[in-house]
Amino acid sequence: MTAPRIDLYSDTHTLPTQAMRQAMAEAEVGDEQNFEDPTVNKLCAMVAELLGQEAAVFLPSGTMCNQIAFRVHCQPGDEIILDYFAHPINAESGGPSALAQAQTRTLHTEHGIFTADQVRGALRRVNRNTPRSRVLSVENTTNAGGGSVWPIEDIAAVTAVAKENGMATHMDGARLLNAVVESGTSAKEYGGYFDSLWIDLSKGLGCPVGGVLAGSADFIDQAWRHKQLLGGAMRQAGIIAAAGVYALENNVERLAEDHENARNFSRAIAQIPGIKLIFDRCETNLVFFDVEETGMDGATVAEKLLAHDVRIGAMGPYRMRAVTYLGIDAGQLEEAAAALRKVVA
Ligand SMILES: Cc1ncc(COP(=O)(O)O)c(C=O)c1O
């Protein structure tokens, strides 16, 4: 099966550009397990600096960044507080319970952005028979919350409650740089509130593989043990790290184009009879909409769109999500909106 010509399923479907491939081909490499890969070392230093942390570790995926961070922070039986729709709850194969042996306590929100009062309300009384409230995890931008950006004041408020109660703070920054470009708040400022945080390379940044997890030198030492244990330690990984270095140097500012494209697309499809935008705002690169009033479910609309060479994901019975990213231009989005109009007519 080949991908449709206009693939709005996810920013994980991004393809490396020719210039990125060139940088990969020319990368200096070595044994990364031995810290001898200069390109991996460079990428880790860049991300640690970007996020205002002491050190960083290159991992094969964002999922592994979340799971290793939870393993480092938690003892078996501990509890992680996070949004009900957060990625580790829904799309990491039960990782928190399987790997960190922690349970999750979920907060219900509209955009994936919870309040300090909600965190306070979720804290366990310190007692021999309660789980220990151990990690507060924040997703920025929020994926299932419509790509919303966490305001820095809200980050300050929720992490203050966590710290006052002896908890570790973690940020799932799969799309942190989208938040940075949209809000003007620097990655370092966001990073200052967290004990661990990471960015994904294989989404808006346009790389084929990888995530980079950052934290204190001690946290990263411990993360390395788990990387090794889980089989995530690599060898001449500079080939793929070079894509990350290239992306940090070339592909960050352009995320604003993806946001503009997403907003234009959301405005266009909001005019189509039967299509309702799910969120009141489209801040970054994710557009969620509901198709119930078309009389079709999301799977049927998705199937019919494929006949027009357009892929948009069905995320629930009537909920669909379109994602913009490097390689998707304004013209393709106009075509996709026109195809949607035909399909639901
Ligand atoms: C918010 C969020 N966290 C984590 C991940 C996992 O990232 P990866 O696909 O690199 O494992 C994703 C992937 O879509 C995501 O959207």
The ligand as a Gaussian input file, in Angstrom:
#p B3LYP/6-31G(d) Opt

LIG

0 1
 C        1.534000      13.779000      22.395000
 C        2.340000      12.615000      21.925000
 N        3.184000      12.026000      22.779000
 C        3.949000      10.985000      22.407000
 C        3.903000      10.497000      21.138000
 C        4.773000       9.324000      20.759000
 O        5.771000       9.683000      19.884000
 P        6.490000       8.581000      18.949000
 O        5.540000       8.328000      17.809000
 O        7.757000       9.240000      18.523000
 O        6.696000       7.371000      19.777000
 C        3.023000      11.055000      20.208000
 C        2.939000      10.520000      18.828000
 O        2.055000      10.795000      18.070000
 C        2.207000      12.143000      20.622000
 O        1.338000      12.736000      19.782000

